[in-house]
Amino acid sequence: MSSEKTEECGAIELKGVGKTFRDFWMRPTVKAVDGLDLAVARGDVFGLLGPNGSGKSTTIKMILGLLKPDCGDVRLFGLRPQSVAARRQLGYLPELSYLHPFLTARETMMYYAGLCGLDRRTAKERTGQLLEMTGLSDVAGRAVGSFSKGMARRVALASALVGRPQLLILDEPTSGLDPISTNEVKTLVKTLAAGGMTILMTSHLLADAQDVCTRVAILDGGRKVAEGGIGEIGQSLETFFLSKVGEGRDFKVAEFLK
């Protein structure tokens, strides 16, 4: 595909995507994603929302090329996600950040810069920029194993940015963080978005979407049940999430308390 054609494509396109997990005998066990259509335009901050088990993480893994869909088509900038050209435009923050505890924040950044193929001079320059941007310059020489969850999350986010991706994918970026650390991560995401970066963020927390996203889609049972601008479907978001609180549990609690 020509670069001109790639420039015309959106950041992410999913058409009729489905994924079913199977057991050892190839019997279907869970239909994680079912006929999903999704489009994320360049420059969007797009929220993929839904309760745990709704298919968010499976969708992310197919977008990243880590899982192959059973049906449908996935494209990043018009390219297949497994292609080297697509991967070069990606930054990814997984739900659980695996950082080497004995490396310092600076060493961690330099390590990921090397994986991105940056020369040492560029790697040092970009590492300094990102450590400053994430507020970690003063602790750059400390081992990340001594960091709080919020600080470690910022190191992981900075590592995802070292290759200057056009598309940043964040899987539950505030998972397990206290309110102060959550606010720090969301502020950083909004700063990146203001700079024109395309961001896809999964979350089961309504407040995360309302604070940073411009558009959202709600998944439930592997299907898209709503999509639109955050202002357009704000009430739908609240209704959906409130309907899931304690769903199906009242009777069980009453029985337990007898």
C-alpha positions in Angstrom: 0.0 0.0 0.0 1.4 3.4 -0.9 2.1 6.0 1.8 -0.5 8.3 0.2 -3.1 5.6 0.6 -2.1 5.0 4.2 -2.4 8.7 4.9 -6.1 8.6 3.8 -7.0 5.8 6.2 -8.2 6.1 9.8 -6.1 5.0 12.7 -8.1 1.9 13.5 -10.7 0.0 11.5 -12.5 -3.2 12.6 -15.1 -4.8 10.3 -17.2 -7.8 11.5 -14.5 -9.0 13.9 -15.1 -12.0 16.0 -13.1 -14.2 18.4 -14.1 -17.4 20.2 -11.8 -19.1 22.6 -11.8 -22.9 22.6 -10.7 -25.7 25.0 -8.1 -28.4 24.3 -10.6 -30.4 22.2 -11.4 -27.2 20.2 -14.8 -26.9 21.7 -16.0 -23.3 21.9 -15.9 -22.0 25.5 -16.2 -18.2 25.3 -17.3 -15.9 22.5 -15.2 -13.0 23.6 -15.9 -10.7 20.6 -18.9 -11.0 18.3 -19.2 -9.1 15.0 -17.5 -6.0 16.1 -17.3 -2.9 13.9 -15.2 -0.1 15.1 -13.5 3.0 13.6 -11.1 5.4 15.3 -10.1 8.5 13.4 -6.7 10.1 13.5 -6.5 12.5 16.4 -9.3 10.9 18.4 -9.2 10.0 22.1 -11.4 6.9 21.9 -12.7 5.0 24.9 -13.5 1.3 24.7 -15.7 0.8 27.7 -17.6 -2.0 29.4 -17.6 -4.2 32.5 -15.0 -6.8 33.1 -15.4 -9.7 30.6 -17.0 -7.5 27.9 -14.3 -8.2 25.3 -12.2 -5.1 25.7 -8.8 -6.7 26.3 -9.4 -9.3 23.5 -10.2 -6.5 21.1 -7.0 -4.7 22.1 -5.0 -7.9 21.5 -6.4 -8.3 18.0 -5.7 -4.7 17.2 -2.1 -5.2 18.4 -1.8 -8.3 16.2 -1.3 -10.5 19.3 -4.4 -12.5 18.6 -5.8 -13.5 15.2 -9.6 -12.9 14.8 -11.7 -15.9 13.7 -13.5 -13.6 11.2 -13.6 -10.1 10.0 -10.8 -7.6 9.3 -8.5 -5.4 11.4 -6.5 -2.5 10.0 -4.2 0.1 11.5 -3.6 3.0 9.2 -4.8 0.8 6.4 -2.2 -1.9 7.3 -2.4 -5.3 8.8 -1.5 -5.1 12.6 1.2 -7.8 12.2 3.1 -5.7 9.6 6.3 -4.0 10.7 5.1 -0.7 9.2 2.0 -0.8 11.5 4.0 -1.8 14.6 6.4 1.1 14.1 3.4 3.5 14.6 2.2 1.8 17.8 2.8 2.5 21.5 1.2 0.1 24.0 0.6 0.3 27.8 -0.7 -3.1 29.0 -3.0 -3.4 32.0 -0.2 -4.9 34.1 3.2 -3.2 33.6 6.1 -5.6 33.8 9.2 -3.5 34.7 12.6 -4.9 35.7 12.8 -3.9 39.4 16.6 -3.5 39.4 16.8 -1.1 36.5 16.5 2.6 37.1 13.9 4.7 35.4 16.5 6.0 33.0 17.9 2.5 32.3 14.4 1.3 31.6 13.8 4.0 29.1 17.1 3.4 27.4 16.3 -0.3 27.2 13.0 0.4 25.4 14.6 3.0 23.2 17.1 0.3 22.1 14.2 -2.0 21.3 12.8 0.7 19.1 16.1 0.9 17.2 17.1 4.4 18.3 20.7 5.3 18.2 22.3 6.1 21.6 22.3 9.9 21.1 18.6 10.0 20.1 17.7 7.5 22.9 19.4 9.7 25.6 17.7 12.8 24.3 14.2 11.2 24.1 14.7 9.6 27.5 15.4 12.9 29.1 12.4 14.5 27.4 10.0 11.8 28.6 11.3 11.6 32.1 10.7 15.4 32.4 7.3 15.1 30.8 6.2 12.4 33.2 7.6 14.2 36.2 10.3 11.5 36.9 13.5 13.5 36.3 14.3 13.8 40.0 14.0 10.0 40.5 15.5 8.9 37.2 18.5 7.2 39.0 16.3 5.2 41.3 15.5 1.5 40.7 11.9 1.2 39.6 11.3 -1.6 42.1 11.3 1.1 44.8 8.6 3.1 43.0 5.0 3.5 44.0 2.3 2.1 41.6 1.7 5.5 40.2 5.3 6.2 39.5 5.8 2.8 38.0 2.8 3.4 35.8 4.3 6.7 34.5 7.6 4.9 33.7 5.6 2.3 31.7 3.7 5.0 29.9 6.9 6.9 29.1 8.4 3.6 27.7 5.4 3.2 25.4 6.0 6.7 24.1 9.8 6.4 23.4 9.3 5.5 19.8 7.1 8.5 19.2 4.0 6.4 18.1 1.2 7.9 16.0 -1.2 5.6 17.9 -1.1 5.0 21.7 -3.1 2.1 23.1 -3.8 2.1 26.8 -5.4 -1.0 28.5 -6.9 0.1 31.8 -4.3 2.8 32.3 -5.6 3.7 35.8 -6.1 0.2 37.1 -5.0 -0.2 40.8 -4.0 3.4 41.2 -5.0 5.8 44.0 -6.9 9.0 43.2 -3.7 11.2 43.0 -1.9 8.8 40.7 -5.0 8.3 38.6 -5.3 12.1 38.1 -1.6 12.3 37.1 -2.0 9.6 34.4 -5.2 11.2 33.1 -3.5 14.6 32.9 -0.7 13.1 30.9 -3.1 11.5 28.5 -4.9 14.8 28.0 -1.6 16.5 27.3 -0.7 13.9 24.7 -4.1 14.2 23.1 -3.8 18.0 22.9 -0.6 17.4 21.0 -2.5 15.5 18.3 -1.8 11.9 19.3 -4.4 9.3 18.5 -5.3 7.4 21.7 -7.4 4.2 22.2 -8.1 3.6 25.9 -10.0 0.7 27.5 -11.6 1.1 30.9 -14.5 -0.2 33.1 -14.5 3.1 34.9 -17.0 5.7 33.6 -15.1 8.6 35.1 -12.0 7.8 33.1 -13.9 8.1 29.8 -15.8 11.3 30.8 -12.5 13.0 31.8 -10.3 12.3 28.7 -12.3 10.8 25.8 -13.8 12.5 22.8 -15.6 9.4 21.5 -16.6 6.1 23.2 -18.0 2.7 22.4 -19.6 0.5 25.0 -19.0 -3.3 24.8 -21.2 -5.9 26.5 -20.8 -9.6 26.0 -18.4 -9.0 23.1 -20.9 -6.8 21.2 -21.0 -3.0 20.7 -24.1 -1.7 22.3 -23.5 2.0 21.9 -21.1 4.5 20.3 -20.8 8.2 19.9 -19.3 11.4 21.2 -18.9 11.6 25.0 -21.4 14.5 25.1 -23.9 12.7 22.9 -24.2 9.4 24.9 -23.2 10.6 28.4 -26.6 9.7 29.8 -26.5 6.3 28.0 -23.1 5.6 29.6 -24.4 6.3 33.1 -27.6 4.3 32.6 -25.5 1.3 31.2 -23.0 1.3 34.0 -25.6 1.8 36.8 -27.6 -1.1 35.4 -24.6 -3.3 35.9 -24.1 -2.4 39.5 -25.2 -5.4 41.6 -26.9 -7.0 38.6 -28.3 -10.4 39.5 -26.9 -10.3 43.1 -29.8 -9.0 45.2 -31.4 -12.5 45.5 -28.1 -14.2 46.3 -27.3 -11.7 49.1 -30.8 -12.0 50.5 -30.5 -15.8 50.6 -27.0 -15.6 52.2 -28.3 -13.3 55.0 -31.2 -15.6 55.9 
